[in-house]
């Protein structure tokens, strides 16, 4: 059985700046979600999104960026 973090395995496809920004924003969002608020659903969403961003930055691999990039690393989307 694959672990929940297996989507973050693979080659690093983020630059140092993207990784650093992801970690900082992710930890900030998770910290904001840890504060008690009237709507607990927003707390859970903020904690989950913050954790995802922090893990993305720590591992250096973004599954969405990998899905949008071709095998050679070039963008698959057509530019106009």
Secondary structure, DSSP 8 states (H G I E B T S, - for coil): ---GGGGG-SS--S-HHHHHHHHHHHHHHHHHHHS--S-HHHHHHHHHHHHHHHHHHHH---HHHHHHB-TTSSB-S---
